[in-house]
């Protein structure tokens, strides 16, 4: 990933041909978390994001020619939000989340309890913790947190 002015980030629906780049972003983001076990192969990552792209769930953040992040949302449920590690802390995830909030009155998502940075991010973005689980229902078997956001009445 090259550097660049974050104001030049363009958010748009993912295309089928983006699956490899989106899968690579997800893989690099997961690899940057030493506490996160790898339970799927790189090929499975690409197939998974390809299925989400085919379903029309994925918006990508593109900086110059590079996909630097993505958000996958089905209705009001956010299934994935990943940034390339070099793109973190630059406001790109916030822009992806704002895009998701723009057409919804409610959003929900799961995050791992070990991911303190994500928990801080979601709380700052107006999400509230609803519940915690022991993680037995996720692939990684890691304790997780349910976050939800509700648009304030005008």
Secondary structure, DSSP 8 states (H G I E B T S, - for coil): -----GGG-EEEE--GGGHHHHHHHHHHHHHT-TTS---S-HHHHHHHHHHHHHTT-EEEEEETTEEEEEEEEETTEEEEEEE-GGGTTSSHHHHHHHHHHTT-SEEEEEEETT-HHHHHHHHHTT-EEEEEE-STTSTT---EEEEEEE----
